[in-house]
Amino acid sequence: MNSEMIRKSNKKFTVIRDLGPYSSRYSSKGSLLTEAGNVIHSLSKGFSIEEVRKQALDGTILRQRTHTSRKKIWRDLHYRLLAHRTPWLENALKHAREKGLHSPEFVSLIYLHYALRDHLTYDVVTNVIWNKWQNGQTEINREDVLSLLDDAFCIQPQINRWAESTRVKLAASILTALRDFGVLEGSQKKRIVRPVFPIFAAENLLRILISEDIQGREVLEHSTWRIFLCTQEDVANVLVRLDQEKRIQFERTGNIIVLHTPEEWKEAI
């Protein structure tokens, strides 16, 4: 689903994913996993977003030395995790955080937000990394990301205004974050690995698709599953498991797909 489709529809969608032009917003700070954990933990204690913002800026929950750094990190985390103001997603983050900062549930959910909230990162994962994975290639480096930017500059002219140092820093930062999220391994030389994908994260991903009015077979085929390197067969297996746990109803007979999800999943913000 693209922004034009959303704009022309009469239905209000839960707009979580970044549908805009490529941005250099991820050129620093990386995954911010620990900082995200501190923010969500504070929200779980009952503090409002404004109260958590103050805690972040005064150094209570963000330990960076300068106010400028804390302000930048808060802005980045607020954009990634909270700006869409989707209550069920905020609750999911709180629930995952209760499992532990480095639990598969929390790491995978923070990764899902990280990829969906930045168009460039989404394309790096679902195009560059996915294509390599499908072709049995596991090595990846910043030149692969820079090639994606080179290919996109004709339709995204803002890329031409970025300094070469910005492009290099952006590519390196995204790859480092993806390593922190378990999509890549290695320091100097990075290779692709299948990230952990707990059923909790799968249910959240599915609900996001449903909230965007993705239906039927389109759900199985949607590129969002590539964030976790899932093939269509992998997705079908995930849906079967969710069906077995009575979270959804799913049947597949040949090319016929029957998928029923809770009605509240379709509600707009």
Summary of the structure (lengths in Angstrom):
residues: 269
radius of gyration: 18.7
end to end distance: 17.7
largest distance: 58.6
contacts: 784
relative contact order: 0.13
helix: 59%
strand: 6%
